[in-house]
């Protein structure tokens, strides 16, 4: 546990006042590193929000709506932390980005930087 605490303490000290949110555990679904190293101590840890990675094929509208509907029941802030559409057609990518930004803005799930652009 001390390695995780030292890492977070160092980052929080270094970037104090510069970051509003920090992704402590990226790609959590790809293994159980923290659970393996921290054991059951990790259970019950506070969660302050949910980050969504969007690496999807077109069309994205129904996928995004479905994901937001399922995640909103937790009552936590939801942020799109990564997003891309794997289409060679730039117009398809632009249309899909518009759908994602629209869906996210309607449910208040845009990062502050994107909120000012929407």
Protein Blocks (a to p, Z undefined) as FASTA:
>chain_A
ZZmmmmmmmmmmmmgokafbdcfbghklnojflmmmnmmmlgopacfbdcddddddddfk
lmmmmmmmmmmmnopacddfbdcdddfblklmmmmmmmmmmmmmmnopacfklmmmZZ
